[in-house]
Amino acid sequence: MCGQYTRAQPTATAQAHVGEPFTTAGLCFHRDGRDSVAWHGDRIGRGARQDTMVAILSVGAPRDLLLRPAPGGGTTVRRRSGTATSS
């Protein structure tokens, strides 16, 4: 069926590609490049105990993705809008 898929398909693809399934996903709508989410940490669920892969789909206006390690963990990582990485 064209245009229909289940959660099992992206989970299986992730499992084959990086060795673990998606357990969390996020959807972000940015009205403009100034929209953002406050710095936060995953303090509940699997992310509170170990590294975890999260799928994030951003729609709307382009906006950079910034990742900040926990205190003392290094420097902020910036992913320019329109780029992707598998690492």
TIVO-138748 format. One record per residue (C-alpha): residue number from 1; x, y, z. Coordinates in steps of 0.001 Angstrom, whole numbers, plus 500000, padded with zeros to 6 digits. Layout:
<sites>
> NUM; X; Y; Z
...
</sites>
This chain:
<sites>
> 1; 500000; 500000; 500000
> 2; 501561; 503207; 498827
> 3; 502255; 505773; 501555
> 4; 501500; 503459; 504460
> 5; 504043; 501944; 506782
> 6; 504221; 500666; 510312
> 7; 506553; 501420; 513182
> 8; 508188; 498048; 512520
> 9; 509727; 499204; 509227
> 10; 511884; 502110; 510476
> 11; 512724; 500099; 513600
> 12; 513988; 497177; 511506
> 13; 515997; 499527; 509294
> 14; 517621; 501188; 512306
> 15; 518349; 497807; 513886
> 16; 520098; 496624; 510712
> 17; 522010; 499884; 510232
> 18; 523212; 500778; 513725
> 19; 522485; 497686; 515777
> 20; 519654; 498995; 517925
> 21; 515975; 499804; 517376
> 22; 514332; 503201; 517631
> 23; 512836; 503540; 521083
> 24; 512033; 507243; 520924
> 25; 511055; 509668; 518185
> 26; 510389; 513378; 518087
> 27; 508632; 515738; 515717
> 28; 509582; 519420; 515722
> 29; 507762; 522185; 513856
> 30; 509781; 525391; 513521
> 31; 507874; 528494; 512461
> 32; 511131; 530333; 511829
> 33; 514857; 530013; 512597
> 34; 514330; 531503; 516067
> 35; 512084; 528699; 517385
> 36; 513876; 526423; 519793
> 37; 513554; 524028; 522694
> 38; 515257; 524824; 526005
> 39; 518368; 522838; 526899
> 40; 517179; 519641; 528488
> 41; 518362; 516152; 529342
> 42; 516621; 512840; 529149
> 43; 516039; 512057; 532801
> 44; 513385; 509392; 532417
> 45; 513262; 506133; 530486
> 46; 516214; 504470; 528827
> 47; 517985; 507769; 528103
> 48; 518425; 508362; 531823
> 49; 520535; 505207; 532207
> 50; 522405; 504746; 528916
> 51; 522991; 506269; 525512
> 52; 520010; 505843; 523248
> 53; 519203; 506580; 519622
> 54; 516392; 509060; 519016
> 55; 514796; 509805; 515650
> 56; 514004; 513495; 515185
> 57; 511993; 514825; 512261
> 58; 512046; 518596; 511897
> 59; 509611; 520367; 509606
> 60; 508979; 524010; 508841
> 61; 511724; 526613; 508705
> 62; 515383; 525503; 508693
> 63; 517043; 525451; 512103
> 64; 520368; 524081; 513343
> 65; 520361; 521168; 515798
> 66; 522597; 521717; 518828
> 67; 523582; 518888; 521158
> 68; 525260; 519632; 524457
> 69; 526939; 516906; 526510
> 70; 526138; 516556; 530189
> 71; 528116; 518949; 532397
> 72; 531826; 518281; 532056
> 73; 531301; 516107; 528973
> 74; 532790; 518259; 526222
> 75; 531736; 520923; 523761
> 76; 528429; 521613; 522046
> 77; 527884; 519887; 518684
> 78; 526092; 521839; 515939
> 79; 524412; 520149; 512969
> 80; 523581; 522632; 510252
> 81; 520081; 522482; 508833
> 82; 519923; 520187; 505820
> 83; 522770; 517902; 506912
> 84; 522478; 514420; 508252
> 85; 524802; 512020; 509969
> 86; 524643; 508342; 510819
> 87; 527122; 508549; 513669
</sites>
